[in-house]
Amino acid sequence: MSFSTRIAPVAIALAALVSQAYAKTQDLGLLTDTGTTFGNSFSSNGGFTDYYTFSIGNPGSVTGTTADTSYVLFFAKDVTLSSLVLTSGSTSTVIAQDATPNSFTFSGLTAGSYTLAVKGTVSGDWLLPTVGSYSGTIKAVSSSVASAAPEPADLALTFVGLAGVGLMVRRRAAR
């Protein structure tokens, strides 16, 4: 067996390993206004799509930020996020897409479950055992809904006004 026939399977396996980054699926639970962190680390180059499922308890919006957190200067992998896609958890219908993933907001959401797909690529030096990563924070922002019931101060002012009108009518009737 020649050297080239021995090295060929190893080269093919290495090329397959290097060509694809590993995707992640994570449940973030119920989002609050304090924020929840998410992210992934990669040791190989290629494209990826990470899926983060979450739910919101009240109607409103979801807002957040993402950043490349590869800290080693010259030998780190570069993680480039290309888009964020928000889908409904129950129907997998695309609700919104954001092509500027560093800062994102998805508005007009109802209470329920959702999936955030983070798409990107990993590139960099594949000869050295380096790692690239990204992280983000996502939080729920509830919409304020006006109360259908009047406030006690509003009721008090209404009764004072009606009492004043009643006194004026009584005085005019007495003349």
Beta strands, then each sheet from edge to edge (+ up, - down):
strand 1: 25-30
strand 2: 36-42
strand 3: 46-56
strand 4: 60-68
strand 5: 78-88
strand 6: 94-98
strand 7: 103-109
strand 8: 112-123
strand 9: 132-142
sheet 1: 1+ 3+ 8- 5+ 6-
sheet 2: 2+ 9- 4+ 7-
end
